[in-house]
C-alpha cells in the first residue's frame, strides 16, 4: 500500500460564480464515516429505484467504508464544508483488473476508482463528473497517468460520465461473481 499525504483538492466547475460550483476532495476520516454511510445508502436506494442490480447484495457496507478509511482509500467530496460525495481512490493494484476479458490501454501504474456515490440530500447535478475530474487531478499530482475503473452494465449515470470524460471501454472484469464494464483513461 502506498501512503499518500492528506491533501485537499479543489475542483471548479465551468461557469463558477457561487460556492455550489466549488468542490473539495479530501481524505476521509473516522469522523466522516456516518455521513459517508448515509450517502452510500442513498446511492443504494437510488440504484434500486432505477431498476439496477448494482449494490443490491449487501455491498458496499459499513465494514467496507471502515476499511477504505483505514487504508487511506476513502475520500469525501465537500461543497461549502458539507460532505456531498464519496469515492475510494486506490493507488494499489486491483487484483480483479489482472484478468480482463479484453485489453487495457496501458500496463503501468494506475489509479483504481471504486464506490463513487453522490448524496441525494442535496442532489447536485454533475457531481459524478466533478468527482472524476478531481480524481484525475489527484492522479496527475501523484505522477500516475492512468485511471482504471469499472461499473455495472446498468449504471447509466456512470457510463455517461465515462463517455463524457473520454474513458475508453477496454472489456469486462469480474467482481463477486459478476461481469462489469471496464474503462481506462490515459492522462498524458
Buried (B, 14 or more C-beta within 10 A) or exposed (E): EEEBEEEEBEBEBEEEEEEBBBBBBBBBEEEBBEBBBBBBBBBBEBBEEEEBEBBEEEEBBEEBBBBBBEEBBBBBBBBEEEBBBBBBBBBEEBEBBEEBEEEBBEEEBBBBBBBBBBBBEEEBEBBBBBBBBBBBBBBBEBEBBBBBBBBBBEBEBBBEBBEEBEBEEBBBBBEEEEBBBBBBBBBE
